[in-house]
Structure formats: structure tokens, C-alpha cells
Amino acid sequence: MSNKEFTSKEINPLGSLDEWEDDLLERYPDPEKIATAKTTEAYRNYEEPARDTVREFYRLNHTYQTYDFVMEKQRQYLSFDKKEMAVWDAFEFLNQLVDDSDPDTDLDQFQHLLQTSEAIRRDGHPDWMVLTGLMHDMGKVLCLFGEPQWAVVGDTFPVGCAYSDKIIYAEFFKENPDYNNPRFNTQYGVYSPNCGLRNVHMSWGHDEYIYQMMKDHLPEEGLYMLRFHSFYAWHREGAYDHLCDDHDRAMLKWVKLFNPYDLYSKNPEPPDWSKLKSYYTDLIEKFLPKTLKF
């Protein structure tokens, strides 16, 4: 299937560590304290999502996220030769996007990133984790390069092996060409037992893209947060342990630490940027180059 077909309107209905470490991990964020706009039970409501586009989004995502599609997108985008921007210009660029796979918020992308990073900072986590929160969805700029949102946002999962029934709307995988392909539809598929997630190809999306962009700028814990924050079948449902090695299992606690900040910090009140600009300007100068390549 050609890229033109993938981006056509027909299949795109959307609008748009040390001593402190032990102490840190004993104090996992309490979602009830992070969530300020509504109860945690109201988040990730896929039975009655706020937008009727969500179910259709996942139908398309699960139908078209094949192993070959992922290989194509890696070749297309991981050379980072599409655009170069100053960091703050990149945030402005990202703000053109509304994430229609997300049933929890209508705020622009930068406001969500600030809410996430501010919740992390408020709880006294290290500055690299604050930056992780600020950058975790930057990969969604892929949508602005012409990619349909089902190929950028939403839950991620391994391709090249059998799809877990723990993935949201798993019934839609029956329409995926890999579902009945004997190369891909066994438990391990193209992989070997406990090969490690670094050797597994995930469905294409913003997690992998921002991980690749940030891999020279953040510690390993932050990189796992970036790369797997949308891998809910793993860090929320416990699926795919048969592909994980001991390093993945050690890093899982960091992904779980991050997830509530991403998920439960969303509320309808935007952050006061005039009071935050100086801090975030210094933070970005500390960790990142002047420009980012996309």
C-alpha cells in the first residue's frame, strides 16, 4: 500500500539513581492528588469517549499498523532530515495539532506538556524528568508532516508477533494483514524469548520518534519513559513479558512512575506561562541543543 493511500482522507477521519532513588520509588505518585479536574475512573474512558472519533481511530490504527508499515516509517523518518527548528519554534509548530485519539482533553499540545512537566516538578522529581514530561509528546509533529493520527498517537504495541488481547479494541486486529500471517501471528513471531524490548519493533508513533530524537540528551530512565509511555498493554496490563529482559523489567518502574503524570495531570485550566517561561528556558538550555532536527 502506498504512502498516499495511508494518508488519504478515506482512512483518516480525525480532525485534526543513588539513595534518593529508593525513596523516590517508594513514593509513586498518587493519581488522586495529581488529577484535579475529575476522578481517575473518568480517564481513558473508551466505552463512552468524549469524541466519537476514538473508536474509529483505533479501528484504523489496528488495521494498518503492520510490520512492513513500521519498517517503512522508520526508514522515512529516523534520518531526521525533514525540518530543523529552534526548540520553542518546535512547540509552536506542535500546537497546530489536536490529539483526537485522547478522550480526556481539548487543550493544545503545549499546555498538556506544561501540565505534565509542572506536576512532575511540583512533586520534586529531578530536572531531567521534568524535561521528559515537557518533551514526551513532541513526536506528534509527525502528524504535521502529513501522517494520519492513527500512525502517530494512541496506544502502542509490538508488531511482528501476535497481538495481545490486552490492547484496547483488540478485536480490530482481525482486519490487519499480519493477523493471519504465519510469520507474524505466533507468540514470538520474528523475535526470540526475552530478547529485550530494544530489539522489538513497536507500532509506529510519537513514542519511538521522540525517543530517537532525545536519546543523546536524557538518561536511560527518561528514555524508557519516552519510548514506552503509550505501551499500556505492558505497563498497565502486564502483557508482553515474554519479550522483556531483565533490563526492561528494571526500567518498567520508571515508566509506571511517569505514566500518572502524563495521564492524570490533564485539566481544563491552562498553566500560567508568564510565570514559567524563565524556568523552562533555563531547563532546555541545560539539556538540549539550540535546534532540533525532525
Secondary structure, DSSP 8 states (H G I E B T S, - for coil): --HHHHTSGGG-------HHHHHHHHS---HHHH--SS-GGGTT--SS-SSTHHHHHHHHHHHH--HHHHHHHHHHHTT--S-EEEHHHHHHHHTT---TT-SS--S-HHHHHHHHHHHHHHTT--HHHHHHHHHTTGGGGGGGGT--GGGTSS---BSSS---TTSTTGGGGGGSGGGG-TTTSSSSTTS-TT--GGGS-B-SSHHHHHHHHHTTTS-HHHHHHHHHTT-HHHHTT-TTGGG--HHHHHHHHHHHHHHHHHHHT--SS---HHHHHHHHHHHHHHHS-SEEE-
